[in-house]
Amino acid sequence: MNNKSTSPADDKDWWQSFHVIEMADLFLDRPQIEVDQTTDFLVKALRLKKGDLIFDQCCGVGTLALDFARKDFRAIGVDLCQIYIDRAIATKVEKDLACGFFCDDGFTFVPDETCDGVFNWYSSFGYAHDDQRNQSMLQRAFDCLKPGGFYALDIPNLPNLLRDFQYHLVKTGQSSERAVTCMRHSNINLEKGLLEQTWQWFVEGQAVDLRHSKLRLYLPHQVGEMLQQVGFEKIEQLGGIDGQPLTIDSPRLILIARKPLICPTSL
């Protein structure tokens, strides 16, 4: 990890310099049982069959895309963080899986081949302060889907987030065989509608890095309206991968939306 601090006054595109490999080790690596349950849910939600092409929008280290490939789907993943993409490619090569990974911007990236299903998972939506820019990521998903294809978006459920707000989090683990701790402080900027977080990193007890992030917060109906505006239909809101309806007690908001069989882009 580099000894570096990013400041809230830095460029508004904070995510371009935010991520470190320790973030992947402590927050992105998931137990295999959770990965299996998630991809199994997405297969049903996106109405997929073996051999279909799936696009993982903002894939991180490729955990879900790699699992899809392991289960005989074709998968594409994109992420702006090169160190994440490097890890995803290394795993792909090691396990000889049919998937491709690209270091690119999720706000603009569209795969060369149209996809049978698209998903954006683990709170990778709402990075920009500008609603239109955030909506452009939904537009990219719409653009790369085949007519009749489905999109899944996973973000925090704002009513639950506010009710049970967690100001402080301490998470410990191992990264590159070193003891790593992350201390995260969170705040809600009510004036701007942002979740603002400060992430302080310690390696072997030594403070080495300070990073800042901001996430635009949306109520469920607002995201549904944004999906409708880019052309999606049949929008469903769920409270988790168990398929239960969304309630205030649901920590996650999962939206499933379909690209119409007939739409202006397919005429």
Residue, then its C-alpha position, 0 to 999 in steps of 0.5 A: m500500500n502506498n503512503k497516500s492520502t486523498s482529500p475531500a477537496d480532490d477531483k470529484d471523480w474520487w473513485q479513480s484514485f480510491h481503491v487499493i488491493e487491501m480493499a479487495d482483500l477485506f471487503l470484496d472477497r466473499p465466502q464461496i457459499e455467498v457467491d454461489q447463492t448470488t450467481d444462482f439468484l442472478v441466473k433466475a432473475l435474469r432468466l439465463k441459460k448455460g452459454d449465455l453472455i453476462f456482463d458484470q458492470c463494475c466487477g471489482v476483482g471479478t468474483l461473480a463473473l468468474d463464478f458464472a464462467r465456472k458454471d458454463f456461462r460466458a462472462i465479461g467484466v469491467d472495472l476502472c481499477q487496474i489492480y482489480i482487473d489484474r487479479a481477475i485476469a490472473t484468476k481467469v488464467e489460473k482456472d482456465l475460465a471463459c471470461g474477459f476483463f477490461c479496465d475501463d469506465g463503467f459510465t461509458f463502457v459497452p461490450d462489443e457483443t450484445c449480452d443476454g443479461v447484465f448486473n451491477w452488484y455490491s453498491s457500485f451505483g451512485y458514485a457521481h454527484d450528478d444524477q444524469r451521470n449516474q443514469s448514464m450507467l443504467q443507459r450503458a446497461f440498456d444499450c448492451l442488452k439484447p431485446g428482452g434481456f434483464y438487468a439487475l442492480d444491487i444498492p443499499n436500501l436507503p430507508n434501512l440505511l438511515r434507520d440503522f445508520q452505522y457511524h463507525l466500522v472497524k474491519t481487520g484481516q490479512s493482505s499480502e501476509r500482513a495484518v491490515t485494519c480499516m477504520r471507516h467513519s461514515n456521515i450522511n450529508l443531508e444537504k447534498g444527499l450523499l453518504e460520505q465516508t473516510w477510510q483509514w488504513f493500518v498495516e501491522g498497526q502503522a497508519v499508512d493511508l487515508r481515503h475518502s468516498k461519496l455515494r449518492l443516495y436514492l430512494p427505491h422509487q427514484v432508481g425505478e424512475m431512472l430505469q424507466q427513463v432509459g427505457f427499461e420496463k417490468i421493474e421489480q424491487l426485491g429486498g435480497i437474493d432470497g427473493q423477498p419483497l422490499t421492506i424497510d427492514s431490507p438492508r439491500l435494494i435489488l431492482i430487476a428490469r427488462k429491456p423491451l422486446i421492441c424498443p427504439t434501439s432495436l427498430 
